[in-house]
Amino acid sequence: MPLVEIRSYNLNPGTREEFHRLMTDVCVPMLRRWEVDVPGFGPSPHDDESYFLIRAYASLEQRQRSQDEFYASAEWKEGPRKAVLAKIASYTSIVLQLDEATVAGLRAATR
């Protein structure tokens, strides 16, 4: 069963619209170029400063390797990194083991 990481961001006040633009136009396409499976992302409907990113991996080892490579890349460091981090007050991640049907449901629900 795939592992799904759900990252929850607490954004600085007034930055969510620009954060969403960066995610939509830059970060998620970049993650996908790096062959990261992104079942969903977007603003959380419960307040104006929360955001989520869902990534799926085959294993914990693949998650670690993928994130190490992505976050160490020049494309990330010289690209959107500074602008993205400036908008994040804090974040947390949880990792769940989910079946394929549930991951497909996440894809459909977050479109």
QUIMO-V695599 format. One record per residue. N is the residue number from 1. OMEGA is omega in whole degrees, 0 to 359 (none if undefined). Layout:
BEGIN
((N	OMEGA) (N	OMEGA))
END
This chain:
BEGIN
((1	180) (2	172) (3	179) (4	175) (5	173) (6	178) (7	180) (8	181) (9	166) (10	186) (11	174) (12	182) (13	175) (14	185) (15	189) (16	181) (17	179) (18	176) (19	180) (20	177) (21	178) (22	179) (23	183) (24	188) (25	189) (26	191) (27	181) (28	174) (29	178) (30	177) (31	181) (32	174) (33	178) (34	177) (35	174) (36	178) (37	181) (38	179) (39	180) (40	177) (41	175) (42	177) (43	175) (44	185) (45	187) (46	175) (47	185) (48	185) (49	181) (50	183) (51	179) (52	174) (53	178) (54	177) (55	180) (56	182) (57	179) (58	183) (59	176) (60	180) (61	179) (62	176) (63	182) (64	180) (65	181) (66	182) (67	177) (68	182) (69	182) (70	185) (71	175) (72	186) (73	175) (74	180) (75	178) (76	185) (77	182) (78	181) (79	190) (80	188) (81	184) (82	181) (83	180) (84	183) (85	179) (86	183) (87	185) (88	174) (89	178) (90	176) (91	173) (92	179) (93	169) (94	179) (95	181) (96	171) (97	184) (98	177) (99	183) (100	180) (101	179) (102	177) (103	177) (104	177) (105	176) (106	178) (107	182) (108	184) (109	185) (110	178) (111	none))
END
